[in-house]
Amino acid sequence: MTKARVVIENITPQVDCGRFPVKRTVGEPVTVEADVFADGHDMVACVLLYRAQDAEEWQRAPMTSMGNDRWYARFVPRELGQYEYTVSAWVDHLATWRRDLAKKEAAGQDVRVDLLRGKQLEKQGIDEDIVVRYEPPLRVEVDREKARFSTWYELFPRSAGKPGVHGTFADVEARLQYVASMGFDVLYLPPIHPIGFTERKAPNNKPGAGRSDPGSPWAIGGEGGGHKGIHPQLGTLADFKRLVARAHELGIEIALDIAFQSSPDHPYVREHPEWFLKRPDGTIQYAENPPKKYQDIYPFHFETQEWRELWEELKSVFTFWIAHGVRVFRVDNPHTKPFPMWQWIIAEVKREHPDVLFLSEAFTRPKVMYRLAKLGFTQSYTYFTWRNTKRELIEYFTELTKPPVSDFFRPNLWPNTPDILPEFLQFGGRPAAALRLVLAATLGASYGIYGPAFELAESKPREPGSEEYLDSEKYQLRTWQLDRSDSLHELIARVNRIRRENPALQNNRGLRFHPVDNESLIAYSKTTEDGTDSVLTIVNLDPHNRHTGWIELELASVGVESTKPFQVHDLLSGARFLWQGARNFIALDPTYTPAHIFRIRRRVRTEHDFDYFM
Amino acid sequence: MTKARVVIENITPQVDCGRFPVKRTVGEPVTVEADVFADGHDMVACVLLYRAQDAEEWQRAPMTSMGNDRWYARFVPRELGQYEYTVSAWVDHLATWRRDLAKKEAAGQDVRVDLLRGKQLEKQGIDEDIVVRYEPPLRVEVDREKARFSTWYELFPRSAGKPGVHGTFADVEARLQYVASMGFDVLYLPPIHPIGFTERKAPNNKPGAGRSDPGSPWAIGGEGGGHKGIHPQLGTLADFKRLVARAHELGIEIALDIAFQSSPDHPYVREHPEWFLKRPDGTIQYAENPPKKYQDIYPFHFETQEWRELWEELKSVFTFWIAHGVRVFRVDNPHTKPFPMWQWIIAEVKREHPDVLFLSEAFTRPKVMYRLAKLGFTQSYTYFTWRNTKRELIEYFTELTKPPVSDFFRPNLWPNTPDILPEFLQFGGRPAAALRLVLAATLGASYGIYGPAFELAESKPREPGSEEYLDSEKYQLRTWQLDRSDSLHELIARVNRIRRENPALQNNRGLRFHPVDNESLIAYSKTTEDGTDSVLTIVNLDPHNRHTGWIELELASVGVESTKPFQVHDLLSGARFLWQGARNFIALDPTYTPAHIFRIRRRVRTEHDFDYFM
């Protein structure tokens, strides 16, 4: 029982009733809203309370009424780690008194007694027992900026060497300049650990590999060690550390692929047979997706009695590589390992290293993908890979960029991966790759490509109907001719520079779609919260045909007045156009360019800007 | 830390993250849904757990997959009071094994080892530590049927007597047959307590009442007592109890109006001055809405130091009348009293008397109205009183009849009240009253009218622009000619009989709007959950003109096949029509009838039904 009369309800943002933290990055404002009201007609006051999780004192920000009993305030987290926030409110007797006094005075009433009452209230102050605080506080996980805005490039070190020779970390070092020239800031390597020999796969995932076949990097563990070892053909730990340092100099972070599974030759199999499921015939259970069998992979048996020791060991894989300079991990198939383990590992790692990022490579059912994000993964793979039509893209990106999803799920968009050569890229040629690149880079504040297959528009599947690459680097070395004249290298470099120069593209929060009267043309804008940067992207989704159409721009959302002309500056081509009003004409020919990426410049110069006008 | 791999998320129904119970009535199913899934490809199993709050054992209902990791099950509460429910889930190793075995057998694989594994799993059973239960459990408040389906009539006992003579409970007894003949099952009386003399209001809310003016029943408390007393001109407590008993024989419950405020003559003012706010000049603070003053009303000062004693006393007002046979209360302006007090009083009362119903008379801001419903009010007044156009009605009733609102807020629709003569009724005459009656009775499983003003289509406001009745019974006696030929008595009786005979109209859950190509015609259906009853109502919202239009019926929602004719039976006129397909023609002339209330009869007789056909 309490006599406190004020109510606090429906605080946003919150994820699953506060069970999980909201996600933000350092310097990114957290705008908190709440329904706050009391019985009767008394006025209420409320403040936002927030603090870094280890701080004792709450910081306070007064909240502003938005009408309909809704209030808001914001705070800007300045440190990595978790923050708490909540709302405190009370009936504001003094403000109520002031409001009523003004009405009575306006009506010419005798207010002598009211003035005495005001003195009483002033003396009284805010009585503790009429103040309500919403409990428990909500949480926000504050990551570094790269969690929100990152540009990934994936390559197989094995193919970075001279033709026919197994590539090394030194070869990757030599490739760094190429990667940096395209503007990527994360270089992600498939697993770098020793590869098993037992049941090793030959090229194109066929059985019966010979001793010279390199095998799949995901068949982890062999004579040279397991998840903390380095594949001898790539080099040494010292070589790896030098690669990390060199990349750092070029503004690139090395991301490692953590795949928690073992080849039959992994040291774990001998040292910890209790971490694997033993079949009734005494053999170890290999991976299955009946009727398919993957005898080269032993999954962990996470329901083992010794699950605590197993979790500790897997956590130590992360801390081992963190100790050697890695801060970004792409986690392979996290959806086939227990959710509570990820929640525990990520929390444990981030407690010591709040700057570490985890990318969830879960291509699975939507609720499973979202759950992994809620329990701690920093970024997540998405269905973008298979979303090609205007309707699909609008539907999916509306879902991803609005609460509740946008509060916990950070999409990382991949037009291709070593596992996925989508049909769209198989049949659309270079224009298809170009338009998918622009979509990924402008719809997603984070995106990545698997190269050089991507920039060279590699398009042959293993067999018709397959979405796997023919002669995939997963099972063999490849030689790539990086300086081919039809490489998308330059387009990628330009698009990534546009991303770096336009804060609007570094966040997904300001995404808005605009109607175009042609199903093959998609238009969307991104605008920063403060309105200072606004980028309008228009993409021709058809890689084969020129399309024209009229865009119906939602002017207010890009900060433009309908009565004044404004300039749209195509950052891809350099061309500038003067537009006025919502309706404007668009024509895009995929043989020349996949898209316009317009920076909207609101202020157009007129005679008033001419020096001698006044 | 737990090794349990299954996740339970997003259970519905739930109100504000489980802070408040969902509302249902005895026998009304609770359909519970949840997202349930595990990592990987293993199958999961889940059960709904539920129990009456004081039961020790959980009842179990297996849940069924709906696809996309969503599961459902239902239970039917059979007792009054609160129930708890939650979901329990686990990875179903045996089911997974069976599924995989079938696939391997279909592929002709050797399954000898798999069969041994199955034996192991069977022996093992469900390991306790892989089972997850969602905590804390959610709650449902189970009321009696009248909470969901009720038909209210309000009258002033003061006007029930002979012309010019103050009416008594005995006069109300004599009026019961009239009320019953119209099919009402709740008769609600404005406050029946002694009325104060100090600052008493004269007719039409003017100051300066004479000793012969009856005053407002809401100025509670005088020489004859306070909230537990009876106004001497109405009779005695024994008379009241006889009225309650006689009403009961006719299937009518007497509802009392509980208005927590005092006239200056209330015994509380002398006996408990500490329950009122003393102004600096020593006088007691009267009610104000600056610059308006209501010197005849003293509000309670709920922030008094003695608030606990005040709450106890107010609670005892309910228990006093419960002891004298009352089970239904209409609470006056609950939004001007503290929310936590209502939560406490209603919980306390219902713990002893779970059959008691509380109607919240809060015409205020939406979040305040919803909060009162969440914290315990059984039913609530709504904005229906001012929703007249098709668009307004569709928007508002879509909100009211869908979760989350429908899970905690039970609308009670009033076309008029003693305080509100809406403009629509002032200018639309009898046809306006008729159509508002049909809307209220078919849109709302619960509705009420203030009579005889309503059935006699009383339409004069106190002054132009006012929504108050001229010569309101709040301040004077009125004489009503009940047998006037233009009374809506018969229409009301017919509509209420239709309500009683059609379960579809006794619930708001099955409401669905259907397009009509005329803004003055609104069409909606209600269908029972089991599909056995479906009522389609079409109302002409224009009281002045005949309108015609084409309805586009969503056939599947009313259980009709597009290829077969079906019968619509107008329960108002008795007429029957054969329709086929979605598009059908409607014509409604307000001078004859305000509406069609069609029962949809799916099965139309054909030659196959003829006895000798075979």
Contacts between the chains, C-beta under 8 A, distances in Angstrom:
chain1	res1	chain2	res2	distance
A	1	B	308	7.2
A	1	B	311	7.7
A	1	B	340	6.7
A	1	B	344	6.0
A	2	B	340	5.4
A	3	B	302	6.8
A	3	B	303	6.1
A	3	B	307	4.6
A	3	B	338	6.7
A	3	B	340	7.3
A	4	B	340	7.1
A	5	B	302	7.0
A	5	B	303	7.4
A	5	B	338	4.7
A	5	B	339	6.9
A	5	B	340	7.5
A	7	B	339	5.7
A	7	B	371	5.8
A	9	B	16	6.8
A	9	B	367	7.1
A	9	B	371	7.1
A	10	B	16	7.6
A	16	B	9	6.8
A	16	B	10	7.6
A	17	B	17	3.6
A	17	B	18	7.6
A	18	B	17	7.6
A	35	B	367	5.3
A	37	B	365	7.1
A	37	B	367	6.0
A	37	B	368	5.9
A	37	B	371	7.6
A	39	B	335	5.6
A	39	B	336	5.8
A	39	B	337	5.9
A	39	B	338	5.5
A	39	B	339	6.0
A	39	B	368	7.5
A	40	B	335	7.1
A	40	B	336	4.4
A	40	B	337	7.9
A	41	B	289	6.8
A	41	B	336	7.7
A	68	B	365	7.2
A	68	B	366	7.4
A	68	B	367	7.2
A	69	B	365	6.0
A	69	B	367	4.7
A	69	B	368	7.4
A	100	B	288	7.1
A	100	B	290	4.4
A	103	B	290	3.9
A	103	B	291	5.3
A	104	B	290	5.1
A	104	B	291	5.5
A	106	B	291	7.3
A	107	B	290	7.6
A	107	B	291	3.6
A	109	B	291	6.0
A	113	B	279	5.4
A	113	B	280	5.7
A	113	B	281	4.9
A	113	B	283	7.9
A	116	B	279	7.9
A	116	B	280	3.6
A	116	B	281	7.3
A	117	B	279	6.4
A	117	B	280	5.5
A	119	B	280	7.9
A	120	B	280	6.3
A	130	B	303	6.7
A	279	B	113	5.4
A	279	B	116	7.9
A	279	B	117	6.4
A	280	B	113	5.7
A	280	B	116	3.6
A	280	B	117	5.5
A	280	B	119	7.9
A	280	B	120	6.4
A	281	B	113	4.9
A	281	B	116	7.3
A	283	B	113	7.8
A	288	B	100	7.1
A	289	B	41	6.7
A	290	B	99	8.0
A	290	B	100	4.4
A	290	B	103	3.9
A	290	B	104	5.2
A	290	B	107	7.5
A	291	B	103	5.3
A	291	B	104	5.5
A	291	B	106	7.3
A	291	B	107	3.5
A	291	B	109	6.0
A	302	B	3	6.8
A	302	B	5	6.9
A	303	B	3	6.0
A	303	B	5	7.3
A	303	B	127	8.0
A	303	B	130	6.7
A	307	B	3	4.6
A	308	B	1	7.2
A	311	B	1	7.7
A	335	B	39	5.6
A	335	B	40	7.1
A	336	B	39	5.7
A	336	B	40	4.4
A	336	B	41	7.7
A	337	B	39	5.8
A	337	B	40	7.9
A	338	B	3	6.7
A	338	B	5	4.7
A	338	B	39	5.6
A	339	B	5	6.9
A	339	B	7	5.7
A	339	B	39	6.0
A	340	B	1	6.7
A	340	B	2	5.5
A	340	B	3	7.3
A	340	B	4	7.1
A	340	B	5	7.6
A	344	B	1	6.0
A	365	B	37	7.1
A	365	B	68	7.1
A	365	B	69	6.0
A	366	B	68	7.4
A	367	B	9	7.1
A	367	B	35	5.3
A	367	B	37	6.0
A	367	B	68	7.2
A	367	B	69	4.7
A	368	B	37	5.9
A	368	B	39	7.5
A	368	B	69	7.4
A	371	B	7	5.8
A	371	B	9	7.1
A	371	B	37	7.7
